[in-house]
Amino acid sequence: MAGAVLRGVTLDCADPQTLAGFYGALTGMRELFSTGEFVALTDDSGCDLGFQRVDGYRAPQWPGQDVPQQLHLDFRAADLDAMEELALELGAAKPDRQPGDGRWRVLLDPAGHPFCLTSS
């Protein structure tokens, strides 16, 4: 029987404070811990988001894989249009390529990581 429980996900980036601010505003998560090199956000769900500074950080390329994305986050939103609008106001970008026939929206966070918004 497996006993591991997912505790969190940490994203590489050039500026942990800025990226944590973006995701905090997008999700309502609050800062749990912060140093100059790392920021953790929590919402008491048991799965936190972390952001760690990486020297020479290179943003992933989506949909291309010249710099692989390695992972992306999916967020459920009750109002997909409103959440997309908020993400864009917070600094996300919307790439031209949008697979999924409208079931989800692919956006890029301020550090270039792709993430998806979905209503399901």
Residue pairs with C-beta under 8 A, 6 or more apart in sequence:
5 46
6 47
7 46
7 47
7 48
8 40
8 47
8 48
8 49
8 50
9 47
9 48
9 49
9 50
9 71
9 73
10 38
10 49
10 50
10 51
10 52
11 19
11 49
11 50
11 51
11 52
11 111
11 113
12 52
12 54
12 57
13 19
13 51
13 52
13 53
13 54
13 57
13 111
13 113
14 53
14 54
14 57
14 111
15 53
15 111
16 34
16 36
16 37
16 38
16 39
16 51
16 52
16 53
17 34
17 39
18 110
18 111
19 39
19 51
19 109
19 110
19 111
20 31
20 34
20 39
20 40
20 41
20 49
20 51
22 90
22 91
22 92
22 109
22 110
23 29
23 41
23 49
23 51
23 109
24 30
24 31
24 41
25 86
25 90
26 75
26 83
26 86
26 87
26 90
26 92
27 41
27 43
27 49
27 75
28 43
29 41
29 42
29 43
29 48
29 49
30 41
30 42
30 43
31 39
31 40
31 41
31 42
32 40
32 41
32 42
32 48
33 39
33 40
34 40
36 53
37 52
37 53
38 50
38 51
38 52
38 53
39 50
39 51
40 48
40 49
40 50
40 51
41 48
41 49
41 50
41 51
42 48
57 111
58 67
59 67
59 111
59 112
59 113
60 67
60 68
60 69
60 70
60 112
60 113
60 114
61 67
61 68
61 69
61 112
62 69
62 72
62 95
62 97
62 106
62 108
62 114
63 95
63 97
69 113
69 114
72 113
72 114
72 115
72 116
73 113
73 115
73 116
74 104
74 115
74 116
74 117
74 118
75 83
75 115
75 116
75 117
75 118
76 118
76 119
76 120
77 83
77 84
77 117
77 118
77 119
78 119
80 105
80 117
80 118
80 119
83 117
84 94
84 105
84 107
84 117
87 107
87 117
88 94
88 107
90 110
91 109
91 110
92 107
92 108
92 109
92 110
92 115
93 107
93 108
94 105
94 106
94 107
94 108
95 106
95 107
95 108
95 114
97 106
98 105
98 106
99 106
100 106
103 118
103 119
103 120
104 116
104 117
104 118
105 116
105 117
105 118
106 114
106 115
106 116
107 114
107 115
107 116
107 117
108 114
108 115
109 115
